[in-house]
Amino acid sequence: MRVVVQRVTNASVAVDGKIISSIGYGLLVLAGFEHSDTAEDLDWMSGKLVNLRIFADELGVMNLSVKEISGEILLISQFTLHAATKKGNRPSYIRAAPPEISIPLYNQFIDKVADQLGKSIQTGIFGADMKVALLNDGPVTIIIDSKNKEF
């Protein structure tokens, strides 16, 4: 499982020209799932996300988590995070899990993140053509892969 985490002042996602979800200060999370992802990956990643200390404390040091600041989370599925670009110019998505695997993982991940955060989160629509708007704060952008926990 791979995520791109962006600290945002605000973010929204639209489908067919209509905003379906939006947040204020918090995290925009793009999540991609692969065939080998398990409940352990979801547990680890959800804990990592809500406890990641990338928000400023009273001294301006990144020392607080989204949970500690009562921030919001917008979680969007994005299979292209598993693009393989080693050969040629057309990315291969062979590592990305197919919908029959990734949809249940995505739904479970939504529940786990909301549970860890202690409140509901906003989401995109799996498989939809989405337009994501955000105001990256910092900018702070972090990539986390559950298969590289030791780094």
N, C-alpha and C positions, 0 to 999 in steps of 0.2 A: 504494500500500500504506500502510495506516495501522495503527499500534500504540498501545496504551495500556500503559505500563510502570509497574508498581508495585513499589517496594522492600518486601519482606515479611520478617517473622520466620518465617512458615510459610504454606503455602497447599496446598489440595487440591482435587480435582475428583471429583465422584461422578456416577455414572450408574445409574439404577434403584436408588438407595439404597445403592450400594456404591462405596466410594472406589477409583478406578482409578489415580490418580496423586497423589503428594504430594511436597512439598519442604520443606526447612528454610530457613535464611537465604539469600535470593537475590532473584530477580525473577519476578513473575507477569507474563506478557506475553499480552495479548489482541491478536490479529492479524486484520485484515480486508483482503481482496484485492479489487481492481477489475479491470475488463476490460483496461485498458492496462498492467498490471503485467508486468514482464519479469525476466529473470535479473539484470539490472543493479540493479533495485530490491531484489531478494532479497540480493544481495551487499552492497549499501550498507547495508541495514537490519541484516543479521546482524552486520556489523562495528561498526555504531553501537551495537547492543544490548550486545555483550560488552565493549565498551570505554567505555561510558557511565560517567563517574566520579561516581557518586551514593552511594558507601559511604564511611563515615568512616575517615580515617587516624588515626594515633596522637594527633594534636592535635584530633580531632573535626571536621575539615574534610572535606567531601565531595570526596575526591580520589582514590578508588580505584574500580576497576571490579569487576564481578561475577567476571571472570576472575582479577583480582589477589587477591581474597579467597577464591578457590576456592568461590564460591557456586554455588547451583543455579538452574535455570530451569525454570519450568512454562509451556509455550506452548499457548494455546488459541485455536482459530479462532473468530471472531465477526463475521459478516457485518453485524451491525447498526452497526458502526463507520462504515459508509458511508451511514447514514440521512440522507435529505434531509428537512428539516423546515421549509423556507421557506413552503410553501403548506399550508394546512389543519392538521389535528391528527393525521392519520394519516401516519406517516413513510413515505417512498418508499425502496425499496432498489434502485432501478434502476441505481445506480452499482456496486453489489456484483456481483462476478463470479459467474456461475452455477457449480454444482458441477463441471461438466466442465472449467472453467478453474481454479477455486479449489482443488480437491482436489490436483491436481498441484503447484500453487504452494505450498500448505501443506506437502506432503510434502518438496518441495525446500527450503523454508525451514527445516524441522526439521533436515534434514541439514546445511545451511549453518551454522545456529546451533551445532549440536553440534560441527561441525568447527572453527569459530572459537573455541568455548569449550574445546575439547580433551577433551571428555567428553560422554557421552550426556545428553540432557535429558528431562524428563517432558512428557507431552502429554495433551490431552483427546481425545475421539473426534469427528471431523468430523461435523457435522450432528446429533449426539445432543442430547437435552435434558439439559444438564449443570447441576449445582449446584456453584458455585465458592465455596469458603470461603477467607478470607485474613485475616491480621493484618498490616495495612499498617504499615510501620515509618517513623515520621517525623511525619506521613504524607508520603511522597514518591510522587507520581504525575505522569508525564510523557507527553504525547501527541507522537508523531513521525509525520510523513507523508513518504513518499519523494518525493512530488511537490512538496514545499516544502523542498528541500535547502539553499536559500540562506538560510533563516531559522534 
